[in-house]
Amino acid sequence: MNEVEAKSEDILQTAYEMNASDIHFVPRKGDILIELRVNHHLFELDLLPTDFAERMISHFKFRAGMDIGDRRRPQDGALNTLIHNEPVNLRLSTLPTKYNESLVIRLLPQAMDTQVSDLSIFSESTAQLMRFLNVEHGLLLFSGPTGSGKSSTMYALLTAAKRRFNARIVTLEDPVEKQTENFLQMEVNEKANLTYDTGFKAILRHDPDIIMVGEIRDSETAKIAIRASLTGHLVFSTIHASDSVRTLQRLMELGISRFDLKETLVGVVAQRLINIQCPRCGSFCKKDCPHFKTFKKRQTAIFEILTGLPLRDLLKTSEIKTMRPYKRLEDYYRQAASLGYLPQDNALNYGEHKDVFP
């Protein structure tokens, strides 16, 4: 193993051990900065000479099947690797910048052992999520910013559906995020004319119980998700939106009518990841704390689940204030703080919705 390969492996191992979601190669005038995104924050890891870092970027691009000779246009790639004998999928993205090529590597651990009950410290939320598995058809959306855990929640629910009902689950992703033998997974490949549209038509002929469309990115994928749910299947998908109300706004911006949403949408799950502390210690748990096994995990998910009568009210009327109340993200932040899971002065307050739903 040469010096570039050794340094590349060292950076990957460090990122994995720190539970980093992304590695950033940031080109500057005289060097390239290596940063890790951990719990949504960027931390400086190293400074490398430009020539050495460029060789490392070329090394990653080569392994991911990207064009190492082209630094003038953005590129995407992916590769599977082992870190500490654990399978990890790496997604690569490059951008040409003023100085040199920038690279971001997203780390996607492939372990599929997360139980729905382990997703959140709030059991009422996980119980609500499990109730969605009793729905026979319709569209279930998971929303939130990048890195909020949407895909992990969705995969945990799909795995639970497989175990409970032995459901036939078929996914259509771009690319496949977590590889598993529990589902039939298709990957969009435009070079082979396997688009979302052609893939969806093929899935319907494959006798699925549950269909997962990886992400609603544009009008085409939004309409495909709606069409899939209208065929009598339960459909899972993700979308980038800040909360459940704005998820509905986003869908309407993509050309989905209020009527179609009424006919298909069974729920919207808006999600965030928060850093929690032990209520007894007042900080992150130490090994001598009796709560260590519970709180050694520093992150938990909070869910804003819009379903049932509140969802119907919102799709029926344009005024936010006239709808039935439901527990929102800001309510969970306050509850977490009151129970000691968050410092009181760090509990975020999203405030009330002041806009009007179209």
Short mmCIF file of the C-alpha atoms (twelve columns), coordinates in Angstrom:
data_MODEL
# 
_entry.id   MODEL 
# 
loop_
_atom_site.group_PDB 
_atom_site.id 
_atom_site.type_symbol 
_atom_site.label_atom_id 
_atom_site.label_alt_id 
_atom_site.label_comp_id 
_atom_site.label_asym_id 
_atom_site.label_seq_id 
_atom_site.Cartn_x 
_atom_site.Cartn_y 
_atom_site.Cartn_z 
_atom_site.pdbx_PDB_model_num 
ATOM 1   C CA . MET A 1   0.000   0.000   0.000   1 
ATOM 2   C CA . ASN A 2   1.542   3.323   -1.068  1 
ATOM 3   C CA . GLU A 3   1.372   6.599   0.857   1 
ATOM 4   C CA . VAL A 4   -1.756  7.902   -0.904  1 
ATOM 5   C CA . GLU A 5   -3.664  4.666   -0.319  1 
ATOM 6   C CA . ALA A 6   -2.575  4.522   3.317   1 
ATOM 7   C CA . LYS A 7   -3.662  8.115   3.981   1 
ATOM 8   C CA . SER A 8   -6.977  7.516   2.226   1 
ATOM 9   C CA . GLU A 9   -7.706  4.498   4.416   1 
ATOM 10  C CA . ASP A 10  -6.679  6.422   7.523   1 
ATOM 11  C CA . ILE A 11  -9.129  9.254   6.737   1 
ATOM 12  C CA . LEU A 12  -11.956 6.787   6.081   1 
ATOM 13  C CA . GLN A 13  -11.300 4.950   9.340   1 
ATOM 14  C CA . THR A 14  -11.165 8.182   11.333  1 
ATOM 15  C CA . ALA A 15  -14.416 9.388   9.794   1 
ATOM 16  C CA . TYR A 16  -16.100 6.051   10.526  1 
ATOM 17  C CA . GLU A 17  -14.904 5.984   14.144  1 
ATOM 18  C CA . MET A 18  -16.191 9.533   14.687  1 
ATOM 19  C CA . ASN A 19  -19.587 8.658   13.132  1 
ATOM 20  C CA . ALA A 20  -19.026 11.305  10.474  1 
ATOM 21  C CA . SER A 21  -21.626 11.532  7.741   1 
ATOM 22  C CA . ASP A 22  -19.364 13.285  5.194   1 
ATOM 23  C CA . ILE A 23  -15.707 13.918  4.381   1 
ATOM 24  C CA . HIS A 24  -14.948 17.249  2.651   1 
ATOM 25  C CA . PHE A 25  -11.848 17.970  0.555   1 
ATOM 26  C CA . VAL A 26  -11.834 21.783  0.392   1 
ATOM 27  C CA . PRO A 27  -9.316  23.277  -2.077  1 
ATOM 28  C CA . ARG A 28  -7.633  26.517  -1.023  1 
ATOM 29  C CA . LYS A 29  -4.916  28.687  -2.520  1 
ATOM 30  C CA . GLY A 30  -1.941  26.847  -1.008  1 
ATOM 31  C CA . ASP A 31  -3.345  23.566  0.314   1 
ATOM 32  C CA . ILE A 32  -6.453  21.388  0.654   1 
ATOM 33  C CA . LEU A 33  -8.410  21.276  3.909   1 
ATOM 34  C CA . ILE A 34  -9.942  17.980  5.063   1 
ATOM 35  C CA . GLU A 35  -13.102 18.398  7.165   1 
ATOM 36  C CA . LEU A 36  -15.521 15.920  8.724   1 
ATOM 37  C CA . ARG A 37  -19.218 16.563  9.249   1 
ATOM 38  C CA . VAL A 38  -20.195 15.111  12.606  1 
ATOM 39  C CA . ASN A 39  -23.672 15.696  14.055  1 
ATOM 40  C CA . HIS A 40  -24.295 18.386  11.419  1 
ATOM 41  C CA . HIS A 41  -21.140 20.346  12.352  1 
ATOM 42  C CA . LEU A 42  -17.909 20.588  10.334  1 
ATOM 43  C CA . PHE A 43  -14.628 19.830  12.107  1 
ATOM 44  C CA . GLU A 44  -11.149 20.334  10.682  1 
ATOM 45  C CA . LEU A 45  -9.285  17.040  10.388  1 
ATOM 46  C CA . ASP A 46  -6.126  17.775  8.405   1 
ATOM 47  C CA . LEU A 47  -4.328  20.063  5.968   1 
ATOM 48  C CA . LEU A 48  -2.677  18.402  2.987   1 
ATOM 49  C CA . PRO A 49  -0.350  19.704  0.296   1 
ATOM 50  C CA . THR A 50  -2.254  20.330  -2.914  1 
ATOM 51  C CA . ASP A 51  -0.316  17.817  -5.032  1 
ATOM 52  C CA . PHE A 52  -0.740  15.022  -2.486  1 
ATOM 53  C CA . ALA A 53  -4.468  15.746  -1.959  1 
ATOM 54  C CA . GLU A 54  -5.080  15.813  -5.717  1 
ATOM 55  C CA . ARG A 55  -3.529  12.350  -6.006  1 
ATOM 56  C CA . MET A 56  -5.808  11.183  -3.196  1 
ATOM 57  C CA . ILE A 57  -8.891  12.617  -4.937  1 
ATOM 58  C CA . SER A 58  -7.856  10.839  -8.150  1 
ATOM 59  C CA . HIS A 59  -7.445  7.628   -6.149  1 
ATOM 60  C CA . PHE A 60  -11.014 7.866   -4.799  1 
ATOM 61  C CA . LYS A 61  -12.384 8.793   -8.240  1 
ATOM 62  C CA . PHE A 62  -10.672 5.820   -9.857  1 
ATOM 63  C CA . ARG A 63  -12.087 3.415   -7.259  1 
ATOM 64  C CA . ALA A 64  -15.564 4.866   -7.811  1 
ATOM 65  C CA . GLY A 65  -15.392 4.473   -11.596 1 
ATOM 66  C CA . MET A 66  -15.250 8.227   -12.270 1 
ATOM 67  C CA . ASP A 67  -13.239 9.965   -14.993 1 
ATOM 68  C CA . ILE A 68  -9.961  10.924  -13.308 1 
ATOM 69  C CA . GLY A 69  -8.892  12.972  -16.344 1 
ATOM 70  C CA . ASP A 70  -11.889 15.303  -16.227 1 
ATOM 71  C CA . ARG A 71  -11.696 18.012  -13.579 1 
ATOM 72  C CA . ARG A 72  -13.782 20.603  -15.441 1 
ATOM 73  C CA . ARG A 73  -17.269 19.269  -14.725 1 
ATOM 74  C CA . PRO A 74  -19.129 17.891  -11.680 1 
ATOM 75  C CA . GLN A 75  -19.145 14.121  -11.320 1 
ATOM 76  C CA . ASP A 76  -20.869 11.560  -9.095  1 
ATOM 77  C CA . GLY A 77  -19.736 8.080   -8.183  1 
ATOM 78  C CA . ALA A 78  -20.113 5.331   -5.600  1 
ATOM 79  C CA . LEU A 79  -18.151 2.422   -4.235  1 
ATOM 80  C CA . ASN A 80  -18.475 -0.245  -1.555  1 
ATOM 81  C CA . THR A 81  -15.708 -0.815  0.954   1 
ATOM 82  C CA . LEU A 82  -14.968 -2.384  4.331   1 
ATOM 83  C CA . ILE A 83  -14.030 -0.263  7.333   1 
ATOM 84  C CA . HIS A 84  -13.161 -2.241  10.463  1 
ATOM 85  C CA . ASN A 85  -14.678 -5.248  8.683   1 
ATOM 86  C CA . GLU A 86  -18.035 -3.465  8.391   1 
ATOM 87  C CA . PRO A 87  -19.544 -2.822  4.925   1 
ATOM 88  C CA . VAL A 88  -19.842 0.883   4.083   1 
ATOM 89  C CA . ASN A 89  -21.128 2.477   0.894   1 
ATOM 90  C CA . LEU A 90  -19.327 5.653   -0.190  1 
ATOM 91  C CA . ARG A 91  -21.014 8.237   -2.378  1 
ATOM 92  C CA . LEU A 92  -18.665 10.669  -4.084  1 
ATOM 93  C CA . SER A 93  -19.364 14.091  -5.550  1 
ATOM 94  C CA . THR A 94  -16.837 16.405  -7.191  1 
ATOM 95  C CA . LEU A 95  -17.063 20.069  -8.156  1 
ATOM 96  C CA . PRO A 96  -14.625 22.215  -10.153 1 
ATOM 97  C CA . THR A 97  -13.628 25.274  -8.095  1 
ATOM 98  C CA . LYS A 98  -11.439 28.324  -8.547  1 
ATOM 99  C CA . TYR A 99  -8.338  26.581  -7.223  1 
ATOM 100 C CA . ASN A 100 -8.738  22.826  -7.662  1 
ATOM 101 C CA . GLU A 101 -11.281 20.046  -7.633  1 
ATOM 102 C CA . SER A 102 -13.425 19.676  -4.518  1 
ATOM 103 C CA . LEU A 103 -14.553 16.239  -3.302  1 
ATOM 104 C CA . VAL A 104 -17.246 15.244  -0.809  1 
ATOM 105 C CA . ILE A 105 -17.565 11.623  0.326   1 
ATOM 106 C CA . ARG A 106 -20.745 10.552  2.089   1 
ATOM 107 C CA . LEU A 107 -20.429 7.501   4.350   1 
ATOM 108 C CA . LEU A 108 -23.408 5.149   4.394   1 
ATOM 109 C CA . PRO A 109 -22.923 2.225   6.791   1 
ATOM 110 C CA . GLN A 110 -24.782 -0.811  5.487   1 
ATOM 111 C CA . ALA A 111 -25.733 -2.409  8.816   1 
ATOM 112 C CA . MET A 112 -29.482 -3.080  8.846   1 
ATOM 113 C CA . ASP A 113 -29.940 -4.058  12.498  1 
ATOM 114 C CA . THR A 114 -31.727 -0.877  13.633  1 
ATOM 115 C CA . GLN A 115 -35.091 -1.652  15.230  1 
ATOM 116 C CA . VAL A 116 -37.950 0.834   14.968  1 
ATOM 117 C CA . SER A 117 -38.082 0.940   18.782  1 
ATOM 118 C CA . ASP A 118 -34.449 2.116   18.836  1 
ATOM 119 C CA . LEU A 119 -35.031 5.125   16.584  1 
ATOM 120 C CA . SER A 120 -36.285 7.513   19.267  1 
ATOM 121 C CA . ILE A 121 -36.441 7.929   23.030  1 
ATOM 122 C CA . PHE A 122 -40.125 8.846   22.599  1 
ATOM 123 C CA . SER A 123 -42.039 5.564   22.463  1 
ATOM 124 C CA . GLU A 124 -45.249 7.306   21.359  1 
ATOM 125 C CA . SER A 125 -43.503 8.252   18.100  1 
ATOM 126 C CA . THR A 126 -42.189 4.773   17.349  1 
ATOM 127 C CA . ALA A 127 -45.626 3.299   18.131  1 
ATOM 128 C CA . GLN A 128 -47.166 5.728   15.632  1 
ATOM 129 C CA . LEU A 129 -44.625 4.723   13.017  1 
ATOM 130 C CA . MET A 130 -45.378 1.036   13.489  1 
ATOM 131 C CA . ARG A 131 -49.102 1.684   13.001  1 
ATOM 132 C CA . PHE A 132 -48.367 2.796   9.442   1 
ATOM 133 C CA . LEU A 133 -47.478 -0.825  8.639   1 
ATOM 134 C CA . ASN A 134 -51.139 -1.757  9.100   1 
ATOM 135 C CA . VAL A 135 -52.081 0.506   6.163   1 
ATOM 136 C CA . GLU A 136 -52.704 -1.470  2.968   1 
ATOM 137 C CA . HIS A 137 -52.287 1.283   0.398   1 
ATOM 138 C CA . GLY A 138 -51.393 4.946   0.106   1 
ATOM 139 C CA . LEU A 139 -48.343 7.209   0.200   1 
ATOM 140 C CA . LEU A 140 -46.149 7.671   3.283   1 
ATOM 141 C CA . LEU A 141 -43.571 10.460  3.061   1 
ATOM 142 C CA . PHE A 142 -40.483 11.082  5.170   1 
ATOM 143 C CA . SER A 143 -39.201 14.659  5.099   1 
ATOM 144 C CA . GLY A 144 -36.282 16.566  6.536   1 
ATOM 145 C CA . PRO A 145 -32.913 18.023  5.546   1 
ATOM 146 C CA . THR A 146 -29.941 15.958  4.414   1 
ATOM 147 C CA . GLY A 147 -28.538 13.905  7.276   1 
ATOM 148 C CA . SER A 148 -31.714 13.897  9.369   1 
ATOM 149 C CA . GLY A 149 -32.055 10.105  9.257   1 
ATOM 150 C CA . LYS A 150 -34.974 9.804   6.813   1 
ATOM 151 C CA . SER A 151 -33.568 6.809   4.958   1 
ATOM 152 C CA . SER A 152 -32.600 4.986   8.158   1 
ATOM 153 C CA . THR A 153 -36.142 5.355   9.496   1 
ATOM 154 C CA . MET A 154 -37.642 4.218   6.218   1 
ATOM 155 C CA . TYR A 155 -35.376 1.155   5.985   1 
ATOM 156 C CA . ALA A 156 -36.117 0.229   9.620   1 
ATOM 157 C CA . LEU A 157 -39.858 0.324   8.916   1 
ATOM 158 C CA . LEU A 158 -39.499 -1.674  5.706   1 
ATOM 159 C CA . THR A 159 -37.425 -4.289  7.523   1 
ATOM 160 C CA . ALA A 160 -40.114 -4.498  10.217  1 
ATOM 161 C CA . ALA A 161 -42.768 -4.976  7.514   1 
ATOM 162 C CA . LYS A 162 -40.722 -7.787  5.993   1 
ATOM 163 C CA . ARG A 163 -40.356 -9.546  9.337   1 
ATOM 164 C CA . ARG A 164 -43.959 -9.074  10.430  1 
ATOM 165 C CA . PHE A 165 -45.845 -9.786  7.205   1 
ATOM 166 C CA . ASN A 166 -43.184 -11.308 4.931   1 
ATOM 167 C CA . ALA A 167 -44.151 -8.501  2.556   1 
ATOM 168 C CA . ARG A 168 -42.756 -8.359  -0.979  1 
ATOM 169 C CA . ILE A 169 -40.872 -5.056  -0.980  1 
ATOM 170 C CA . VAL A 170 -39.413 -3.565  -4.156  1 
ATOM 171 C CA . THR A 171 -37.335 -0.383  -4.129  1 
ATOM 172 C CA . LEU A 172 -36.413 2.032   -6.910  1 
ATOM 173 C CA . GLU A 173 -33.432 4.157   -5.901  1 
ATOM 174 C CA . ASP A 174 -30.829 6.462   -7.409  1 
ATOM 175 C CA . PRO A 175 -28.510 4.987   -6.237  1 
ATOM 176 C CA . VAL A 176 -29.276 2.149   -3.789  1 
ATOM 177 C CA . GLU A 177 -28.411 3.561   -0.374  1 
ATOM 178 C CA . LYS A 178 -28.358 0.444   1.815   1 
ATOM 179 C CA . GLN A 179 -27.886 -2.967  0.278   1 
ATOM 180 C CA . THR A 180 -30.002 -5.736  1.774   1 
ATOM 181 C CA . GLU A 181 -31.321 -9.137  0.790   1 
ATOM 182 C CA . ASN A 182 -34.673 -8.395  2.482   1 
ATOM 183 C CA . PHE A 183 -35.895 -6.333  -0.484  1 
ATOM 184 C CA . LEU A 184 -35.693 -6.406  -4.260  1 
ATOM 185 C CA . GLN A 185 -33.656 -3.295  -5.039  1 
ATOM 186 C CA . MET A 186 -33.527 -1.566  -8.430  1 
ATOM 187 C CA . GLU A 187 -31.132 1.228   -9.274  1 
ATOM 188 C CA . VAL A 188 -31.914 3.945   -11.793 1 
ATOM 189 C CA . ASN A 189 -29.559 3.686   -14.760 1 
ATOM 190 C CA . GLU A 190 -30.305 6.205   -17.475 1 
ATOM 191 C CA . LYS A 191 -27.556 4.822   -19.723 1 
ATOM 192 C CA . ALA A 192 -29.484 1.538   -19.823 1 
ATOM 193 C CA . ASN A 193 -32.786 3.440   -20.215 1 
ATOM 194 C CA . LEU A 194 -33.836 2.393   -16.703 1 
ATOM 195 C CA . THR A 195 -35.490 5.594   -15.521 1 
ATOM 196 C CA . TYR A 196 -37.915 6.135   -12.659 1 
ATOM 197 C CA . ASP A 197 -40.782 5.819   -15.116 1 
ATOM 198 C CA . THR A 198 -39.648 2.566   -16.789 1 
ATOM 199 C CA . GLY A 199 -38.575 1.124   -13.445 1 
ATOM 200 C CA . PHE A 200 -41.961 1.884   -11.896 1 
ATOM 201 C CA . LYS A 201 -43.798 0.143   -14.736 1 
ATOM 202 C CA . ALA A 202 -41.580 -2.913  -14.310 1 
ATOM 203 C CA . ILE A 203 -42.164 -2.990  -10.544 1 
ATOM 204 C CA . LEU A 204 -45.944 -3.121  -10.977 1 
ATOM 205 C CA . ARG A 205 -45.578 -6.322  -12.991 1 
ATOM 206 C CA . HIS A 206 -43.527 -7.896  -10.188 1 
ATOM 207 C CA . ASP A 207 -46.368 -8.375  -7.656  1 
ATOM 208 C CA . PRO A 208 -45.117 -5.989  -4.915  1 
ATOM 209 C CA . ASP A 209 -46.831 -5.373  -1.576  1 
ATOM 210 C CA . ILE A 210 -44.787 -2.279  -0.726  1 
ATOM 211 C CA . ILE A 211 -42.963 0.013   -3.158  1 
ATOM 212 C CA . MET A 212 -40.192 2.375   -2.085  1 
ATOM 213 C CA . VAL A 213 -39.265 5.288   -4.362  1 
ATOM 214 C CA . GLY A 214 -35.933 6.540   -3.038  1 
ATOM 215 C CA . GLU A 215 -36.475 10.287  -3.217  1 
ATOM 216 C CA . ILE A 216 -38.974 12.729  -4.670  1 
ATOM 217 C CA . ARG A 217 -36.699 15.227  -6.408  1 
ATOM 218 C CA . ASP A 218 -38.855 16.725  -9.137  1 
ATOM 219 C CA . SER A 219 -42.294 16.701  -10.727 1 
ATOM 220 C CA . GLU A 220 -41.630 13.384  -12.498 1 
ATOM 221 C CA . THR A 221 -40.749 11.427  -9.350  1 
ATOM 222 C CA . ALA A 222 -43.596 13.083  -7.413  1 
ATOM 223 C CA . LYS A 223 -46.140 11.965  -9.997  1 
ATOM 224 C CA . ILE A 224 -44.646 8.452   -10.063 1 
ATOM 225 C CA . ALA A 225 -45.042 8.163   -6.271  1 
ATOM 226 C CA . ILE A 226 -48.677 9.309   -6.553  1 
ATOM 227 C CA . ARG A 227 -49.363 6.870   -9.417  1 
ATOM 228 C CA . ALA A 228 -47.834 4.004   -7.446  1 
ATOM 229 C CA . SER A 229 -50.050 4.699   -4.434  1 
ATOM 230 C CA . LEU A 230 -53.145 4.926   -6.664  1 
ATOM 231 C CA . THR A 231 -52.519 1.355   -7.874  1 
ATOM 232 C CA . GLY A 232 -53.428 -0.032  -4.436  1 
ATOM 233 C CA . HIS A 233 -49.908 -0.364  -3.008  1 
ATOM 234 C CA . LEU A 234 -48.304 1.101   0.085   1 
ATOM 235 C CA . VAL A 235 -45.586 3.494   -1.121  1 
ATOM 236 C CA . PHE A 236 -42.673 4.906   0.892   1 
ATOM 237 C CA . SER A 237 -40.591 7.862   -0.254  1 
ATOM 238 C CA . THR A 238 -38.502 10.774  1.037   1 
ATOM 239 C CA . ILE A 239 -38.561 14.472  0.213   1 
ATOM 240 C CA . HIS A 240 -36.558 17.509  1.311   1 
ATOM 241 C CA . ALA A 241 -38.778 19.826  3.367   1 
ATOM 242 C CA . SER A 242 -38.426 21.451  6.767   1 
ATOM 243 C CA . ASP A 243 -41.614 20.074  8.327   1 
ATOM 244 C CA . SER A 244 -44.853 18.274  7.506   1 
ATOM 245 C CA . VAL A 245 -46.815 21.356  6.410   1 
ATOM 246 C CA . ARG A 246 -44.069 22.467  4.059   1 
ATOM 247 C CA . THR A 247 -43.903 18.930  2.675   1 
ATOM 248 C CA . LEU A 248 -47.454 19.371  1.408   1 
ATOM 249 C CA . GLN A 249 -46.558 22.792  0.020   1 
ATOM 250 C CA . ARG A 250 -43.556 21.278  -1.746  1 
ATOM 251 C CA . LEU A 251 -45.705 18.570  -3.373  1 
ATOM 252 C CA . MET A 252 -48.164 21.160  -4.664  1 
ATOM 253 C CA . GLU A 253 -45.267 23.184  -6.066  1 
ATOM 254 C CA . LEU A 254 -44.281 20.022  -7.960  1 
ATOM 255 C CA . GLY A 255 -47.708 19.880  -9.584  1 
ATOM 256 C CA . ILE A 256 -49.542 17.439  -7.296  1 
ATOM 257 C CA . SER A 257 -53.162 18.505  -6.826  1 
ATOM 258 C CA . ARG A 258 -54.908 18.749  -3.482  1 
ATOM 259 C CA . PHE A 259 -57.368 16.084  -4.730  1 
ATOM 260 C CA . ASP A 260 -54.554 13.594  -5.424  1 
ATOM 261 C CA . LEU A 261 -53.085 14.234  -1.979  1 
ATOM 262 C CA . LYS A 262 -56.468 13.593  -0.365  1 
ATOM 263 C CA . GLU A 263 -56.779 10.317  -2.277  1 
ATOM 264 C CA . THR A 264 -53.279 8.964   -1.615  1 
ATOM 265 C CA . LEU A 265 -51.439 10.538  1.317   1 
ATOM 266 C CA . VAL A 266 -51.699 8.544   4.554   1 
ATOM 267 C CA . GLY A 267 -49.023 10.383  6.498   1 
ATOM 268 C CA . VAL A 268 -46.055 12.745  6.540   1 
ATOM 269 C CA . VAL A 269 -43.170 12.112  8.928   1 
ATOM 270 C CA . ALA A 270 -40.878 15.123  9.418   1 
ATOM 271 C CA . GLN A 271 -37.685 14.150  11.195  1 
ATOM 272 C CA . ARG A 272 -34.660 15.593  12.973  1 
ATOM 273 C CA . LEU A 273 -31.682 14.088  14.787  1 
ATOM 274 C CA . ILE A 274 -30.780 15.646  18.138  1 
ATOM 275 C CA . ASN A 275 -27.819 15.160  20.449  1 
ATOM 276 C CA . ILE A 276 -29.081 13.938  23.802  1 
ATOM 277 C CA . GLN A 277 -27.566 13.942  27.263  1 
ATOM 278 C CA . CYS A 278 -28.205 11.741  30.272  1 
ATOM 279 C CA . PRO A 279 -30.849 13.329  32.547  1 
ATOM 280 C CA . ARG A 280 -28.975 12.033  35.598  1 
ATOM 281 C CA . CYS A 281 -25.471 13.169  34.599  1 
ATOM 282 C CA . GLY A 282 -26.540 16.415  32.965  1 
ATOM 283 C CA . SER A 283 -24.053 15.659  30.203  1 
ATOM 284 C CA . PHE A 284 -23.078 12.764  27.987  1 
ATOM 285 C CA . CYS A 285 -23.070 9.496   29.926  1 
ATOM 286 C CA . LYS A 286 -19.904 8.086   31.416  1 
ATOM 287 C CA . LYS A 287 -19.274 4.373   31.727  1 
ATOM 288 C CA . ASP A 288 -19.872 4.394   35.503  1 
ATOM 289 C CA . CYS A 289 -23.388 5.835   35.077  1 
ATOM 290 C CA . PRO A 290 -26.213 3.271   35.517  1 
ATOM 291 C CA . HIS A 291 -27.906 4.829   32.459  1 
ATOM 292 C CA . PHE A 292 -24.839 4.383   30.238  1 
ATOM 293 C CA . LYS A 293 -26.340 1.626   28.063  1 
ATOM 294 C CA . THR A 294 -29.346 3.818   27.347  1 
ATOM 295 C CA . PHE A 295 -27.607 7.122   26.784  1 
ATOM 296 C CA . LYS A 296 -24.217 6.184   25.369  1 
ATOM 297 C CA . LYS A 297 -25.824 6.822   21.993  1 
ATOM 298 C CA . ARG A 298 -25.542 10.565  21.544  1 
ATOM 299 C CA . GLN A 299 -28.249 10.985  18.954  1 
ATOM 300 C CA . THR A 300 -31.937 10.211  18.810  1 
ATOM 301 C CA . ALA A 301 -34.655 11.051  16.315  1 
ATOM 302 C CA . ILE A 302 -37.689 13.212  16.912  1 
ATOM 303 C CA . PHE A 303 -40.677 12.853  14.608  1 
ATOM 304 C CA . GLU A 304 -43.447 15.237  13.644  1 
ATOM 305 C CA . ILE A 305 -46.131 12.864  12.365  1 
ATOM 306 C CA . LEU A 306 -49.018 14.392  10.422  1 
ATOM 307 C CA . THR A 307 -51.745 11.844  9.780   1 
ATOM 308 C CA . GLY A 308 -55.419 11.140  10.403  1 
ATOM 309 C CA . LEU A 309 -57.793 14.031  11.125  1 
ATOM 310 C CA . PRO A 310 -55.122 16.786  11.290  1 
ATOM 311 C CA . LEU A 311 -53.928 15.771  7.806   1 
ATOM 312 C CA . ARG A 312 -57.485 15.673  6.440   1 
ATOM 313 C CA . ASP A 313 -58.214 19.081  7.961   1 
ATOM 314 C CA . LEU A 314 -55.103 20.561  6.389   1 
ATOM 315 C CA . LEU A 315 -55.975 19.198  2.960   1 
ATOM 316 C CA . LYS A 316 -59.530 20.465  3.344   1 
ATOM 317 C CA . THR A 317 -58.881 24.058  4.417   1 
ATOM 318 C CA . SER A 318 -56.193 26.644  3.726   1 
ATOM 319 C CA . GLU A 319 -55.918 28.040  7.264   1 
ATOM 320 C CA . ILE A 320 -53.283 26.425  9.468   1 
ATOM 321 C CA . LYS A 321 -54.963 27.689  12.641  1 
ATOM 322 C CA . THR A 322 -58.270 25.920  11.933  1 
ATOM 323 C CA . MET A 323 -56.800 22.418  11.865  1 
ATOM 324 C CA . ARG A 324 -56.765 19.999  14.784  1 
ATOM 325 C CA . PRO A 325 -53.573 20.161  16.869  1 
ATOM 326 C CA . TYR A 326 -50.827 17.584  16.500  1 
ATOM 327 C CA . LYS A 327 -47.408 17.268  18.098  1 
ATOM 328 C CA . ARG A 328 -44.799 19.240  16.177  1 
ATOM 329 C CA . LEU A 329 -41.020 19.249  16.136  1 
ATOM 330 C CA . GLU A 330 -40.822 22.219  18.500  1 
ATOM 331 C CA . ASP A 331 -43.030 20.380  20.994  1 
ATOM 332 C CA . TYR A 332 -40.599 17.476  21.089  1 
ATOM 333 C CA . TYR A 333 -37.646 19.833  21.559  1 
ATOM 334 C CA . ARG A 334 -39.375 21.379  24.551  1 
ATOM 335 C CA . GLN A 335 -40.347 17.970  25.946  1 
ATOM 336 C CA . ALA A 336 -36.793 16.655  25.548  1 
ATOM 337 C CA . ALA A 337 -35.477 19.708  27.396  1 
ATOM 338 C CA . SER A 338 -38.041 19.393  30.195  1 
ATOM 339 C CA . LEU A 339 -37.088 15.732  30.715  1 
ATOM 340 C CA . GLY A 340 -33.377 16.587  30.871  1 
ATOM 341 C CA . TYR A 341 -32.359 15.092  27.534  1 
ATOM 342 C CA . LEU A 342 -31.403 18.546  26.229  1 
ATOM 343 C CA . PRO A 343 -29.930 21.546  28.039  1 
ATOM 344 C CA . GLN A 344 -32.748 24.040  28.639  1 
ATOM 345 C CA . ASP A 345 -30.827 26.893  26.997  1 
ATOM 346 C CA . ASN A 346 -30.114 24.791  23.878  1 
ATOM 347 C CA . ALA A 347 -33.664 23.614  23.217  1 
ATOM 348 C CA . LEU A 348 -34.642 24.979  19.835  1 
ATOM 349 C CA . ASN A 349 -37.954 26.731  19.345  1 
ATOM 350 C CA . TYR A 350 -39.350 26.523  15.852  1 
ATOM 351 C CA . GLY A 351 -42.298 28.765  16.710  1 
ATOM 352 C CA . GLU A 352 -45.764 28.559  15.304  1 
ATOM 353 C CA . HIS A 353 -46.579 28.322  11.611  1 
ATOM 354 C CA . LYS A 354 -47.377 31.835  10.415  1 
ATOM 355 C CA . ASP A 355 -47.772 31.123  6.739   1 
ATOM 356 C CA . VAL A 356 -50.941 30.014  4.985   1 
ATOM 357 C CA . PHE A 357 -51.165 26.700  3.198   1 
ATOM 358 C CA . PRO A 358 -52.036 27.221  -0.488  1 
# 
